């Protein structure tokens, strides 16, 4: 096991470069199975979730190679066999193998995926989409058999605009006969990234990034090159850090339009920032105003930034309200923030934050990926030393986080325990 030791209160300056998007990469890698041949994916983040997906690819017989930020995947000798629980449970995104294998072979066998415990995240919408395309689904003790004699295009309405379901249905539908329409599709940039990848293979997908996606099935897909977009959640996390401790901190390799909801809140708070085409410069403000946020689907304020943003709100003058509408178990970080000196009250799906409060270093636990990020930010502004345990959750989604933060002035290290 690993933990992170932080000595807080250090001003941060210099440049921090954003890596490829976790939430894109974890879908692009399984999607590569649909190609007949070799796929090259550039700007792949070096995170543990990618390592877990690589294990599954190799289990299925794919040849993979990592060259710096590139991942090369050769699907020539794939064997479609069951994905065991010890592999599927390592990350939530293993469920994309369901759509990819169903789309290519008309059958997929695997255990229910794992991931962070941030609340109910059922895959019923994914399964509903597969059934609409003609698949039959059998579930036994968390083991899924998804089989179809043929896959036929269908008109599918998602009850909730789910990113995972939207992508998984696209993967299953690209080789189905006829036309598939996904209504109330999620609109996140990661979906556009995956659709572009599939189109580069030879798929016919239009409407990605809107609430209506149309897919015309094709018989085969070829190998290709694609690139992972910059990680808007990593970017948002480090931009929030800049608002806490930055001294002209430069955050590069970003797409400002992808984090517009965060940028607008920072402006509302009177945080000093300069926005450029692919980078941003941000500094700490001693007079940050309190604000309210409500998490919603893209382009609204992302749930994945809610927990890191809460750390920033503890430093603001006044009372802030955070309304979490996506996951019901995403306030596990609050108890630890309060132990460090924050004044936060939980009432249902909202938290009420009084500030500013002074945080003191403590031993805290990363209960999930973004809660861990929240507590790292808290440790960086706290007086004294903070130890964040179970840091493996954070390493799933943030590439070289200790190295990146050390380079801009943080006193931070990861220890084996």
C-alpha positions as CSV (number, residue, x, y, z in Angstrom):
1,X,0.0,0.0,0.0
2,X,1.0,3.6,-0.5
3,X,0.5,6.9,1.2
4,X,1.3,10.5,0.4
5,X,3.1,12.8,2.8
6,X,2.6,16.6,2.4
7,X,4.1,19.6,4.1
8,X,1.7,22.4,3.4
9,X,1.7,26.1,2.9
10,X,4.2,26.3,0.0
11,X,3.6,28.8,-2.7
12,X,3.4,27.2,-6.2
13,X,4.8,28.7,-9.3
14,X,6.1,27.5,-12.7
15,X,4.4,25.3,-15.3
16,X,2.3,22.2,-14.9
17,X,1.4,20.2,-18.1
18,X,-1.9,18.4,-18.3
19,X,-1.9,14.7,-19.4
20,X,-4.3,12.8,-21.7
21,X,-7.8,12.5,-20.3
22,X,-8.4,9.4,-18.1
23,X,-12.1,9.3,-19.0
24,X,-11.3,9.2,-22.7
25,X,-8.4,6.8,-22.5
26,X,-10.2,4.2,-20.5
27,X,-12.8,4.0,-23.3
28,X,-10.4,4.3,-26.3
29,X,-8.3,1.4,-25.2
30,X,-11.2,-1.2,-25.1
31,X,-12.6,0.4,-28.3
32,X,-9.4,-0.6,-30.1
33,X,-10.6,-4.2,-30.0
34,X,-13.1,-3.3,-32.7
35,X,-10.3,-2.7,-35.3
36,X,-9.0,-5.4,-37.5
37,X,-5.3,-4.6,-37.2
38,X,-3.1,-2.2,-35.4
39,X,-4.2,0.9,-33.5
40,X,-2.0,3.7,-32.1
41,X,-3.3,5.9,-29.4
42,X,-1.2,9.0,-28.6
43,X,-1.2,11.1,-25.4
44,X,-2.1,8.1,-23.2
45,X,-1.8,9.0,-19.5
46,X,0.5,6.9,-17.4
47,X,-2.0,5.8,-14.7
48,X,-2.9,2.6,-13.1
49,X,-6.3,2.4,-14.8
50,X,-4.5,2.1,-18.2
51,X,-2.3,-0.7,-16.7
52,X,-5.4,-2.6,-15.6
53,X,-7.0,-2.3,-19.1
54,X,-3.7,-3.5,-20.6
55,X,-3.9,-6.6,-18.5
56,X,-7.4,-7.3,-19.9
57,X,-6.2,-6.8,-23.5
58,X,-3.3,-9.2,-23.0
59,X,-5.7,-11.7,-21.4
60,X,-7.7,-11.6,-24.6
61,X,-4.6,-12.1,-26.7
62,X,-3.9,-8.6,-27.9
63,X,-0.3,-7.5,-28.4
64,X,0.4,-4.1,-26.7
65,X,3.4,-1.8,-26.6
66,X,4.0,1.4,-24.7
67,X,6.3,4.1,-26.2
68,X,6.4,7.1,-24.0
69,X,2.9,8.6,-24.4
70,X,1.8,6.2,-27.1
71,X,0.0,2.9,-26.8
72,X,0.1,0.5,-29.7
73,X,-2.5,-2.2,-29.8
74,X,-2.5,-5.2,-32.2
75,X,-5.8,-7.0,-32.2
76,X,-4.9,-9.6,-34.9
77,X,-4.8,-12.6,-32.6
78,X,-7.7,-11.7,-30.2
79,X,-9.6,-14.6,-28.6
80,X,-13.0,-13.6,-27.2
81,X,-13.0,-15.3,-23.8
82,X,-14.5,-14.5,-20.4
83,X,-12.9,-11.6,-18.5
84,X,-12.4,-12.8,-14.9
85,X,-13.4,-10.9,-11.8
86,X,-9.8,-10.3,-10.7
87,X,-9.3,-8.2,-13.8
88,X,-12.7,-6.6,-14.3
89,X,-13.0,-5.4,-10.6
90,X,-9.9,-3.2,-10.9
91,X,-11.7,-0.4,-12.6
92,X,-15.2,0.7,-13.5
93,X,-14.3,1.3,-17.1
94,X,-13.7,-2.4,-17.7
95,X,-17.4,-2.4,-18.7
96,X,-16.4,-0.9,-22.1
97,X,-15.2,-4.4,-23.0
98,X,-18.9,-5.4,-23.0
99,X,-19.7,-3.1,-25.8
100,X,-16.5,-3.6,-27.8
101,X,-16.7,-7.4,-27.6
102,X,-20.4,-7.5,-28.3
103,X,-19.9,-5.2,-31.3
104,X,-17.1,-7.3,-32.8
105,X,-18.0,-10.9,-31.8
106,X,-21.8,-10.6,-31.0
107,X,-21.0,-11.9,-27.5
108,X,-19.3,-10.8,-24.3
109,X,-18.7,-12.5,-21.0
110,X,-17.4,-10.8,-17.9
111,X,-17.9,-10.0,-14.2
112,X,-19.4,-6.7,-13.0
113,X,-16.8,-4.0,-13.0
114,X,-15.2,-2.3,-10.0
115,X,-14.1,1.3,-9.4
116,X,-14.6,3.9,-6.7
117,X,-17.4,3.6,-4.1
118,X,-19.1,7.0,-4.8
119,X,-22.7,5.7,-5.0
120,X,-25.0,3.7,-7.1
121,X,-23.7,3.4,-10.7
122,X,-25.9,0.7,-12.2
123,X,-25.2,-0.5,-15.8
124,X,-28.9,-1.0,-16.5
125,X,-28.8,1.7,-19.3
126,X,-25.9,-0.1,-20.9
127,X,-27.8,-3.4,-20.8
128,X,-31.0,-1.7,-22.1
129,X,-29.1,-0.5,-25.1
130,X,-27.5,-3.9,-25.8
131,X,-31.0,-5.5,-25.6
132,X,-32.4,-2.9,-28.0
133,X,-29.7,-3.9,-30.5
134,X,-30.8,-7.6,-30.2
135,X,-28.7,-9.0,-27.4
136,X,-29.9,-11.4,-24.8
137,X,-28.4,-10.9,-21.3
138,X,-28.0,-13.4,-18.6
139,X,-26.7,-12.5,-15.1
140,X,-25.6,-15.0,-12.5
141,X,-23.7,-13.9,-9.4
142,X,-22.4,-10.7,-10.9
143,X,-21.3,-12.6,-14.1
144,X,-22.8,-11.3,-17.3
145,X,-23.4,-13.3,-20.5
146,X,-24.3,-10.9,-23.4
147,X,-25.1,-12.7,-26.7
148,X,-26.7,-11.9,-30.0
149,X,-27.3,-13.9,-33.2
150,X,-27.3,-10.6,-35.0
151,X,-27.1,-6.9,-34.0
152,X,-29.6,-4.6,-35.6
153,X,-29.7,-0.8,-35.4
154,X,-32.4,0.6,-33.1
155,X,-33.8,3.8,-31.7
156,X,-32.6,4.0,-28.1
157,X,-33.7,6.6,-25.5
158,X,-31.5,6.9,-22.4
159,X,-33.5,7.8,-19.3
160,X,-30.4,9.5,-17.9
161,X,-27.7,11.1,-20.1
162,X,-25.0,8.6,-19.0
163,X,-21.5,8.9,-20.4
164,X,-20.7,5.3,-19.9
165,X,-24.0,4.0,-21.5
166,X,-23.6,6.4,-24.5
167,X,-20.1,5.2,-25.2
168,X,-20.9,1.5,-24.7
169,X,-23.9,1.6,-27.0
170,X,-21.8,3.3,-29.7
171,X,-19.2,0.5,-29.4
172,X,-21.9,-2.2,-29.7
173,X,-23.7,-0.4,-32.6
174,X,-20.9,0.5,-35.0
175,X,-21.0,-2.9,-36.7
176,X,-24.7,-3.5,-36.3
177,X,-26.8,-3.7,-39.5
178,X,-28.8,-0.5,-40.2
179,X,-29.1,2.7,-38.3
180,X,-28.9,3.3,-34.5
181,X,-30.1,6.5,-32.9
182,X,-29.2,7.4,-29.3
183,X,-31.6,10.0,-27.9
184,X,-30.7,11.9,-24.7
185,X,-27.1,11.0,-25.3
186,X,-24.5,12.5,-23.0
187,X,-22.5,15.4,-24.5
188,X,-19.1,15.2,-22.7
189,X,-15.9,15.9,-24.8
190,X,-14.8,12.3,-24.1
191,X,-17.7,11.0,-26.1
192,X,-16.6,13.2,-29.1
193,X,-13.0,11.8,-28.6
194,X,-14.3,8.2,-28.8
195,X,-16.6,8.9,-31.8
196,X,-13.7,10.5,-33.7
197,X,-11.6,7.4,-33.0
198,X,-14.3,5.1,-34.3
199,X,-14.8,7.2,-37.4
200,X,-11.0,7.1,-38.0
201,X,-11.4,3.3,-38.0
202,X,-14.2,3.6,-40.7
203,X,-17.3,3.9,-38.5
204,X,-20.2,6.3,-39.5
205,X,-21.1,8.3,-36.4
206,X,-22.6,11.8,-36.5
207,X,-24.0,14.0,-33.7
208,X,-21.4,13.2,-31.0
209,X,-21.4,16.1,-28.6
210,X,-25.1,16.6,-29.0
211,X,-28.0,14.9,-27.3
212,X,-28.7,12.8,-30.5
213,X,-26.1,10.5,-31.9
214,X,-26.7,8.6,-35.2
215,X,-24.7,5.5,-36.1
216,X,-24.9,3.8,-39.4
217,X,-23.4,0.3,-39.1
218,X,-20.4,-0.8,-41.2
219,X,-19.1,-4.3,-41.9
220,X,-15.5,-3.8,-40.8
221,X,-13.2,-1.4,-39.0
222,X,-9.5,-0.8,-39.7
223,X,-6.5,0.1,-37.7
224,X,-5.8,3.8,-37.3
225,X,-4.1,6.6,-35.2
226,X,-5.9,8.7,-32.7
227,X,-5.0,11.1,-29.8
228,X,-6.4,11.4,-26.3
229,X,-7.8,14.9,-25.5
230,X,-6.3,16.8,-22.6
231,X,-7.8,15.8,-19.2
232,X,-10.3,18.4,-18.2
233,X,-10.6,17.0,-14.7
234,X,-6.8,17.0,-14.1
235,X,-6.7,20.5,-15.5
236,X,-9.5,21.6,-13.3
237,X,-7.9,20.1,-10.2
238,X,-4.6,21.9,-10.8
239,X,-6.3,25.2,-11.7
240,X,-8.2,25.0,-8.4
241,X,-4.8,24.4,-6.7
242,X,-3.6,27.5,-8.5
243,X,-6.5,29.4,-6.9
244,X,-5.3,28.1,-3.5
245,X,-1.6,28.6,-3.7
246,X,-0.6,29.8,-7.2
247,X,1.9,32.6,-7.9
248,X,1.4,33.0,-11.6
249,X,1.0,29.2,-12.0
250,X,0.8,28.2,-15.6
251,X,-1.4,25.2,-16.5
252,X,-0.7,24.1,-20.1
253,X,-2.1,21.6,-22.6
254,X,-5.7,22.5,-21.8
255,X,-8.9,23.2,-23.9
256,X,-10.5,26.1,-22.0
257,X,-13.9,25.4,-23.5
258,X,-13.9,22.1,-21.7
259,X,-13.6,23.7,-18.3
260,X,-15.7,26.8,-18.9
261,X,-18.1,26.1,-16.0
262,X,-15.1,26.1,-13.6
263,X,-13.6,29.2,-15.2
264,X,-16.8,31.1,-14.8
265,X,-17.0,30.2,-11.1
266,X,-13.4,31.3,-10.5
267,X,-14.2,34.6,-12.2
268,X,-17.2,35.0,-9.9
269,X,-14.9,34.4,-6.9
270,X,-12.5,37.1,-8.0
271,X,-9.6,34.7,-8.6
272,X,-6.9,36.3,-10.7
273,X,-6.5,34.4,-14.0
274,X,-5.4,34.9,-17.6
275,X,-7.0,32.6,-20.2
276,X,-5.1,31.8,-23.5
277,X,-5.8,29.4,-26.3
278,X,-4.2,26.3,-24.7
279,X,-3.0,27.5,-21.3
280,X,-4.0,29.4,-18.3
281,X,-2.2,31.5,-15.7
282,X,-3.7,31.7,-12.2
283,X,-2.8,33.1,-8.8
284,X,-4.1,32.9,-5.3
285,X,-6.5,35.5,-4.0
286,X,-6.8,36.5,-0.3
287,X,-10.3,37.8,-0.9
288,X,-12.0,35.0,-2.7
289,X,-15.8,35.2,-2.5
290,X,-18.0,32.3,-1.6
291,X,-20.1,30.8,-4.4
292,X,-22.7,28.0,-4.9
293,X,-22.3,25.2,-7.3
294,X,-24.5,22.4,-8.6
295,X,-23.1,19.4,-10.4
296,X,-24.8,18.5,-13.7
297,X,-23.8,16.8,-16.9
298,X,-21.5,18.6,-19.4
299,X,-21.3,21.5,-20.1
300,X,-22.3,22.2,-16.5
301,X,-20.1,22.0,-13.4
302,X,-18.6,18.4,-13.4
303,X,-19.2,16.1,-10.5
304,X,-15.5,15.0,-10.7
305,X,-14.4,18.5,-9.7
306,X,-16.9,19.0,-6.9
307,X,-14.7,17.4,-4.2
308,X,-11.5,19.3,-5.1
309,X,-13.5,22.5,-5.4
310,X,-14.8,22.0,-1.9
311,X,-11.3,22.5,-0.6
312,X,-11.2,25.9,-2.3
313,X,-14.5,26.9,-0.8
314,X,-13.1,26.4,2.7
315,X,-10.9,29.4,2.0
316,X,-13.6,31.7,0.8
317,X,-15.3,34.5,2.7
318,X,-18.9,33.7,3.4
319,X,-21.1,30.7,3.1
320,X,-21.1,28.4,0.1
321,X,-23.5,25.6,-0.9
322,X,-22.5,22.6,-3.0
323,X,-25.4,20.6,-4.5
324,X,-24.3,17.1,-5.7
325,X,-26.9,15.8,-8.2
326,X,-25.0,12.9,-9.8
327,X,-23.7,10.6,-7.1
328,X,-25.2,10.2,-3.6
329,X,-22.0,9.1,-1.9
330,X,-19.7,11.8,-3.0
331,X,-19.2,13.6,0.4
332,X,-16.9,11.1,2.0
333,X,-14.2,13.7,1.9
334,X,-16.2,16.1,4.2
335,X,-15.5,14.3,7.5
336,X,-11.7,14.5,6.9
337,X,-11.9,18.2,5.9
338,X,-13.7,18.9,9.1
339,X,-11.1,17.0,11.1
340,X,-8.5,19.3,9.5
341,X,-10.5,22.4,10.6
342,X,-13.1,23.0,8.0
343,X,-16.7,24.0,8.9
344,X,-18.9,21.9,6.6
345,X,-22.4,20.6,7.2
346,X,-24.0,17.8,5.2
347,X,-27.7,18.0,4.6
348,X,-29.0,15.4,2.1
349,X,-27.5,16.0,-1.3
350,X,-26.0,19.4,-0.3
351,X,-23.2,20.6,1.8
352,X,-22.9,24.0,3.5
353,X,-19.4,25.5,3.9
354,X,-18.5,28.4,6.2
355,X,-15.3,30.2,5.5
356,X,-12.6,31.0,5.6
357,X,-11.2,28.4,8.0
358,X,-7.6,27.4,8.8
359,X,-6.7,23.8,8.0
360,X,-4.3,21.8,10.1
361,X,-2.4,18.8,8.8
362,X,-3.8,15.4,9.8
363,X,-3.8,11.8,8.7
364,X,-6.7,11.4,6.3
365,X,-7.9,8.7,3.9
366,X,-8.5,8.8,0.2
367,X,-11.9,7.0,0.0
368,X,-12.1,7.5,-3.8
369,X,-10.2,9.1,-6.6
370,X,-11.6,12.7,-6.4
371,X,-11.9,12.6,-2.6
372,X,-8.2,11.9,-2.6
373,X,-7.5,14.8,-4.9
374,X,-9.6,17.0,-2.5
375,X,-7.5,15.9,0.5
376,X,-4.2,16.4,-1.3
377,X,-5.3,20.0,-2.0
378,X,-6.3,20.4,1.6
379,X,-2.9,19.1,2.7
380,X,-1.1,21.5,0.4
381,X,-2.8,24.5,2.1
382,X,-2.8,23.1,5.6
383,X,-0.4,24.1,8.4
384,X,2.0,21.3,9.2
385,X,2.1,17.8,7.8
386,X,-0.7,15.8,6.2
387,X,-0.6,12.1,5.4
388,X,-3.1,10.8,2.8
389,X,-3.5,7.0,3.0
390,X,-4.9,4.7,0.4
391,X,-3.4,7.0,-2.3
392,X,-3.8,4.2,-4.9
393,X,-7.2,5.7,-5.6
394,X,-5.6,8.9,-6.8
395,X,-2.9,7.1,-8.8
396,X,-5.8,5.7,-10.9
397,X,-6.5,9.1,-12.4
398,X,-3.6,11.5,-12.0
399,X,-0.4,10.9,-13.9
400,X,2.9,11.4,-11.9
401,X,1.0,13.6,-9.4
402,X,3.8,13.9,-6.8
403,X,6.4,14.6,-9.5
404,X,4.3,17.3,-11.2
405,X,3.5,19.0,-7.9
406,X,7.1,18.8,-6.7
407,X,8.3,20.6,-9.8
408,X,6.1,23.6,-9.0
409,X,7.2,23.9,-5.4
410,X,5.1,21.5,-3.4
411,X,6.7,19.4,-0.6
412,X,5.1,16.1,-1.3
413,X,6.2,12.5,-1.6
414,X,4.7,9.0,-2.0
415,X,5.7,6.3,0.5
416,X,5.3,2.5,0.5
417,X,3.9,1.3,3.7
